[in-house]
Amino acid sequence: MQNGRGRSKRSRTIRIALLLLAAALAFGAILLATNLWESEHQSYSGEIGDPDDWLNPKEEVPTIPFNGREYRVRDSVETLLFMGLDSDEQPDESGASYNNDLRADFLMLLIIDKEANTCSTVHIDRDTKTQVTVLGVAGQELGTTSEQIALAHTYGSGRFDSCRNTVKAVENFLYGTPIDHFLSLTMDAVQILNDEVGGVPVTIPEDMTMIDASFVEGSRITLYGEQALKFVRARSGLENNTNRGRMERQRQYLNELYEKVFWNVSVDEEFPPRIISKLSNYMVSDCRADQLQSLLETASECEFVGIETIEGESVVGENNRMEFTPDRDQLEQLIIDLFYEPVEPAE
């Protein structure tokens, strides 16, 4: 029988899993596994690094005006950008830039406010048009171009430099708001996690039989293997072929995955190390293992207040790509609410 401290530690661990899985498609499970694996084995097999040589300290971020007042980034806020990577069906083959074929198809920003003791997330539409830095064949910056935010990752090697380029694009989209950390996972890993938890049940929101014969509108099915990828990826050929419909399916899948991971962690002590072992090769992060563990400890004490979405309009743009233009007023207010505080006038 476990003592009170053991039960408290296990309850805390499960709470961490629930919180972060509510934040992102599959990455929360990896972070949970990292935390447990680190505490048990003092080692970590994922590709990780130290962000100190490239992240900008918050005190260097300039103030911004809003509704007649100046605002600055709150010191109490810490952020982690989750990226789900998938192959680009329209890669740039011009040879003029430094490219790979992995887009950041899933983007969700985890925001921890240590002072307010809250944790929230922003689900960012991968079709969002923003300023993206172009990298030359030697990796040098060649300037910026206005295109889908998902394509920022296609510049670079597909590893750290591409993730950092995506971070920079998201910061541009958020009016220069700094992002502290990132973690990416290729979408191919989704089906591995999906099957490790015993399949994920979903309700099919529209007729998707052209994607999979079992995806009948309104039916309740359990996804296995490639079905999970089809469900979270598909949009071409659907009545609602914008990324907004896909994001709604991703959030449904996320909520169901939340429940399955909770159950697996509660009944199987080997689940976390097994997941980290199977998924570590799919992951890239700028955080050291101890940084991830510290972030988890902080998140575990916070109240999760929900997933924020940004309203706007999707249209077909250049190169026949969908482009999402956010509602500027809503976006500005969201940025102020989540990241900033007013600068008090000098006495």
N, C-alpha and C positions, 0 to 999 in steps of 0.2 A: 504493500500500500504506500502511495506517495505521501510525504509529509506536506504541511501547508505551504512551505517554500517551494517544493517541487510542483504542486498544483498551480501555485501562483505563477511560476516561471513558464509552465506549459500554457496556461491561460494567456499570458502575455504574448507568447510566441504565436498562438493562434490569432490573437487580436492583430498582430503585425501583418499576418498573412491576409486577413480579411481587409484591412485598411488598404494595403497596396494593391491587392487584386481588384479592389473597387476603383483604383486609380488607373490601371493599365491592363491591356489585354492579357499578356502572359508574363510580364516582367516582374510583377509582384512576387510570383512564385519563385523566380530566380533569386530575388533579393532575400526572401525568407530563407531559401536554401543556403544562400551565401552566409547568412547570419548563423544558422545552425552548424553548417559545415566548419565555419571559422572557429566557433566555440569548441567544437569537438576535436578538430584535427589541426587547427592552427595553420591551415594552408588553403590555397584557392587556385583553381586551374583556369579561370577565365582570363581574357586579355584585358589588363587593367593598367592604369597609369597614374600620374600625378598631375593634377590640373594647375598647380601653382605657377607654372611658367607661361600660362596663356590666359587665364581668367582675369578679368578686370575687377579690382576691389570696388565694393559698392561706394566707398567714399569718393571715388573718382568719377562717378556717374553724375552728370550735370542735372540740375533741377529742371522741371518742366512746368510750363504754365497750364492751368486748367481753371476755367470759370473765374478768372480774375485773381487767382492765387498761385503761388509757387509751391511745387510739391517735390519731395525727394524720396528715393527708395527707402523703405523701412529696413533697418539693420536686423530686425527680428525675422525677416523672411529668408527662407532657403528654398531653392528650386532644383528640380531634377527633370530633365526632358527625356521622355521615353520615345524611342523610335522603332517602329516595325518596318523592316526593310523588305522590299520585293523587287523583282526584275523589271526594268523599264522596257516597255514594248516598243518605244521609239527612241533608241539611243542616238546620240550625236556621233556620226562617223566622219566628221570633217577632218579630224586629226589636228585641229587648231588648239584644242584644249585637253586638259588632263582628265580623262573620264573613266567611269565604271558604269555598270548597268543597274545599280541598286538605288531605287527611289525610297524615300521615307514615306511609305504609304499610310502609316499610322503614326500620328503625332499627338502625344498627350503630355501636358506639363503638370507635374506634381508641385504644389505650393504648400510649404509648411510655415505657418506663422507661430513662432515660438512664444511670442508675447501674448497673443490671443489664444494660444493653445488650440489652434484649429489646423485642419488639413483639407485642402480642396484641390480640384484638378480642372484644367481647361482642355477640352478636346478640340484640336485645331484641324480644320479641313485641309487635307493634303492638296486640294486644288487652289488654295489661297494664293493670289497673285501678290508678290512682294519683291523687293530688291534682293537678288541672289548674287553672291560673289562668284565670278568666273576664274577658274584656276588654269594657268597655262601648262604646257607639256612638262615643264620642270617644277610644277607646283606653285609657281609665283602667281600672285593676284594680278589679274588683267583688268580689273574694274568690275562693274556690276551690270546685271541685266534684269529686267522685270519679267518674271515667269513664275510658274507654279512653285510653291515652297518645297514640295516633295522632291523637285529636281536638284535642290542644293546638294543633296547627298551624291548625285551622279558625278560631281566634280571631285577629283582626287582618287585615291587608291581604293576607296571603299571601306577603309578602316578609320583610324583616328582623324585624319585630315578631313575626310568626308563628313564625319559626325560633327566636327568642329565647324565646318562650313554650314551645316544644317542649323547648328546652334546660332550662328551669326545671322542666318536668314530669319529665324524665329525672333531673335532680338530686334532685328529691323522691323519685323511685323508688329512687335510690341513697343514701338516707338523708343527703342534703345534700352528697354528694361533688361538688366543683366540676368543671365541664366548661370547658375552655379555649377551644375553637373549634368552629365548625360549618360544614358545607357541605351544601347541599340541591340536588337535581336532580329535575325532574319525571319520572315514570316513562315519559312519552311518548318521552323521549330514549333509552330502552333499545333500541328497535327501530332507531334511527339507528346507535348504536354496534354493535349486533348485526350489521347489514348491512355496516357499514364493515369489520368483521373477516372478512367472508365467510361469515357464518352461524355458529351455535353448535350443536354436536352434543350431544344429551342422550338419556338412556334414560327412557322414560315409566314412572313408578313404579307407576301404577294405571290403571284404566280411566278415560280422560278423553275418550272419543269424543263425549260430549255437549258438550264444549268445542270440540273440533276433530276431524274424522273421522280424521285421521292420528295422533291421540294414542292409539294402541292399547297397552295394558299390555304392558310388556316390550320394545317396539320401540325401535330406535335410529334417531333421525331428526335431521336438521339443521334448526334453526329459522331461519326468515327472516321479516322484517317483523313483522306483527301476531302471528305465532305466538309470538315471544319474549315479548311482553306477556301473551298468554294463559297461557303456561307459568308465568311468575313471579307473575301476578296471581290466577289462578283458584282458587276454593274452593267457591263456591255450586254445589250440585248434585252435588258429589263425595261419595264414601263417607266420606272423611276431610275434612270441611268445616271443621275448625278451622284456625287460622293456623299450628299446628305443622307440619301437612303442607305448607303453602305455604312455610314457612321451610326445610324440607328440600329442596324443589325449588329454592328460591332459592340455597341453598348448592351444590347440584349444578351449577346454571347458572353460578354464580360460578367454580367450579373449572374448568369447561370454557372460560369466557370468559378466564380466566387464561392458558390455553395459547394461545388464538387471538391475544390481544393480544401476548403474548411473541413469537410468530412474526412478526406484522405489524411490530412495532417493530424486530425484528432484520433484516428484509429491506427495509423501506421507510422512508427517512429523512423522507418527507413525511407519514407517518401521524400523528405527534403534532400538528403545526400544523393539519392537516386536521380532526382530531377537535375541537381547541379551537375552531376556527372554526365548526364545525357545532353544537357543544353549549353554547357559552358563554351563549347567550340563555336556556338552560334552568336555569342555575345561579345560586345565591345563596350567598355566603359572607361571614363577618365578617372573614376574613383578607385582608390585602394580598397582592399577588403575591409580594413578597419574604418574607413570613411563610410562605406555602405552600412556597416554594422551600427555606427554612431547615428546615421540618418534614420535607421530603423528604430533604434531606441527612442529617438525623439518623436518619430511618427506614432509610435505605439502609445504615447501619452496624450495624443491629440484627439479632438473630436472631428470626425470626418463629416464635412458639411455639404458634399455633393460634387457632381460633375457639371461644370459650366460649358455651355455651347455658345458659339457666336453666330448671330443671325446675319443674313446677307442674301446675295443673289448669285446664282450659278448660270453662266452662259458659255456657249462654244466660242473659243477664242482662236488665236493664231495656231497654225499647224493642227487644226481640228482638235485641240485639247480643251477640256473643260476648264473654266476659270471662275473662281469664287471671289466676289468682292464683298467684304464685310460691311455691316452697318457701322459706319464711322462713329456715330454718337454712342452706340451701345459698347463698341470696342473701347473707346476712350474711357467711358465710365467704369468698365470692367477692369481695365488696367489700373486706374486710380484706386478702386476699391480693394484690389488684391495685393498690390505691390507698394503703394505710395502713402505718404503722410504729408500733411501741410507743413511748410516751413514757417515756424513762428517768427514774427517780426522782431528785430532787435529792439531792446528796450532803450 
